[in-house]
Amino acid sequence: MKKYYLMAPGPTPVPPGVLLAMAQPMIHHRTPEYEALFIEVRAGLKRLFQTSGDVIPFTSSGTGGMEAAVASTLSPGDTVIVLRAGKFAERWEEICAAYGITVVPVAEPFGQTVAPARIALALARHPKAVLMQHSESSTGVLHDVEGVAAVTRKTDAILIVDAVSSLGIADLRMDAWGVDLVVSGSQKGLMLPPGLAFCALSERAWRHVAASRCPKYYFDIAAEHKMVQRNEAHFTPAVSIFVGLREVLRMIEAEGLANVFARHERLARATRSGVEALGLQLFAQTSPSPALTSVRAPRGVDGEAIVSTYSASHNITIAGGHAEMKGQVFRLGHMGYVADFDVLAALGALEQVLHELGQPVDFGAAVRAAQKVFAERP
């Protein structure tokens, strides 16, 4: 028997207590019981997003939240800036193209980040919005949302941030930093199954919603907001996941949001130390994300072979590279319901995987390096 480990950058493991909560008998979404659930979740989401405004949920993947953000704040013919330095930045471009919105990319090679000063220069084009990722999970880079917000809020453009792989993992002070729209999803830092997306909006973003002329039906933030204010859902919600979300929000608040961020940073440092102790190179050379660690495959080794060997030999799921990075990198997730010994198991398995693929390995080096990080006093 081999115990299964889910160490991919989403979906992530679901805590047992959350699974049990979601296994309770189904309730109807137009009942006082659901209303009480939603009132608690609504308040908890505001604290998690670090905003005083409402958070609008959709029953969808995180990509649905991204589409809602575009369709509900912009109009055909608008111009936007996209910070392009990873595969999910390209998703912003694809969504915008579907709605007739012109994209001006500000690009850096995958694995790098874009300096806010470059965004400031691009803002001279007077775009309607700047779209970016916080944690770019295709590359393992954490982008400087605070810096980009500082230059964007000097203009009429709104800042729209994909925080699908950073919410509940890395600090994102929506109101304090002046971020206008934050999108996230349920299956990463929120430790839930896929199925919920969230959009949180500033007052500036709501003014854009009022002026938007994009066609929309399901992903209509304004229509959904009217229902949220009544503690209801416009369409049938993912009731069981909302029940789980209540448990997750309670868990996060019990731990404390600052402690949640510190835990993820500690797990990330330990993972990076272990990887480098084996002579491997991190793909994100600057500003690595605390959500995952992206690693260059050793010369002559197919990164996909590392992913498949993890699965076949050790029953551990990790992730490979996207598009042109396929075969070049592998990615280890350490977000959500992950603790020290999960990281040690993933690193110990990495030593064995490399050995099985014919690479020289100093057994124990990765685990030892990670343990030294874990042994540090907070």
Buried (B, 14 or more C-beta within 10 A) or exposed (E): EEEEBBBBBBBBBBBEEBBEBBEEEEBEBEEEEBBEBBEBBBEBBBBBBBBEBBBBBBBBBBBBBBBBBBBBBBBEEBBBBBBBBBBBBBBBBEBBEEBBBBBBBBEBEBBBBBBBEBBBEBBEEEBBBBBBBBBBBBBBBBBBBBBBBBBBBEBBBBBBBBBBBBBBBBBBBBBEBBBBBBBBBBBBBBBBBBBBBBBBBBEBBBBBBEEBEBEBEBBBBBBBBEBBEEBBBBEEBBBBBBBBBBBBBBBBEEEEBEEBBBBBBBBBBBBBBBBBBBEBEBBBEEBBBBBBBBBBBBEEBBBBBBBBBBBEEBEBBBBBBBEEBEBBBBBBBBBBBBEBEBBBBBBBBBBBBBEBBEBEBEEEBBBBBBBEBBEEEE
